[in-house]
Amino acid sequence: MVACADQSLQAMDASYRVLFVEDDPQIGELVTEQLRELDHAVHWAQDGAEGFHTYRDEAFDLVILDLRLPSLHGLDICRRIRADDPFIPIVMLTAKAEKRDVVRGLELGADDYITKPFSASELIARIRALFRRIAADRTQNRSPGTTDDALQFDGLTIYPERHKVTCDGEPVHLTAKEFDLLLLFARHPGRAFSRTELLTEVWGTQFDGYDHTVNTHINRLRGKIEPDPSAPTYIRTVWGVGYRFAEPDELST
């Protein structure tokens, strides 16, 4: 069982609407109870088709998605949700043996995953990290005096406060983790990051992910911002190390 959150942490969490799609009654009841104790509104669906139809009918701030579901696989739901909304955070639940599904889910746009068996406290910690980002985004978006010093790199412009990116003036729709990766790189041009460092900086020190996670997100990010993803301009591969963002003198003016 998970200890009740203290009042200071509860106060930090605003009230959010969560869609939880999980067919295991024990997991479903425990996680739903924990989220409701933190004053979040939770719709728990035990069937894949039901979960997706609920997503289409109602507004949610976060989706927690099991992969092995009756009637509609979690990967299909993830793909459909991400096609509809590039920003809503998606957390996948998966068995340890489903490594291929994890990689595929990340390719489809999931923001995070946690493997079964897991403690409810671990899942809640991951969820709260996503909620803090949502709260920060909302605060920035409704603050009329907020300044947003853009980072400009040739045709690529990054607005940190608004979580906005444009290429040659056209908006680029990035998921939360894609944006976090890009911003980390852009704030440290020329610095080479190992995959382990990127996992720590972007996913957190407790993230037990694979190197595939980084590779998948980098490839997807390149596909959205690079003029030619096969010959990247911005995010360069450092062989034997990881990745780095191009220095200003490497970019055309």
Disulfide bonds with the S-S distance in Angstrom:
none
